[in-house]
């Protein structure tokens, strides 16, 4: 029988990109808490849990946007492209409100990501930081099968 600890350890080894992303999100979120007055967390544990929530929410948003972009490219008519483009815009803007509501629903007044503009800036910085760290670590961005520590090993 596999214990929960062993299963979690195996999952971490099989999905290092998600672990790296979570570390990046924790750092960026805590920097935002320190330097952006409207971003508030009552403690490190709450900021860690908020980073996990952001990671999950952003993964869903990225997947949805990917499907919409695929539909945009597959559209053969101007109307189809317009509908896909408007849908992409609605998801891009609406996802920020979803993130704000999720954080409020899960953490209440203990965590605040500010308003629409501060959460938009936070999401952009999170995604840019994630991409930069993955590139820095020579991680395969297309799959979760890359080696995030390959760049640090002697060749």
Secondary structure, DSSP 8 states (H G I E B T S, - for coil): ---HHHHHHHHHHH-HHHHHHHHHHHHHHHHHHHH-TTEEESSHHHHHHHHHHHHHHHHHHHHHHHHHHHHHHH--SHHHHHHHHHHHHHHHHHHHHHHHHHHHHHHGGGEEE-SHHHHHHHHHHHHHHHHHHHHHTT--SSSS-S-TTGGGS--
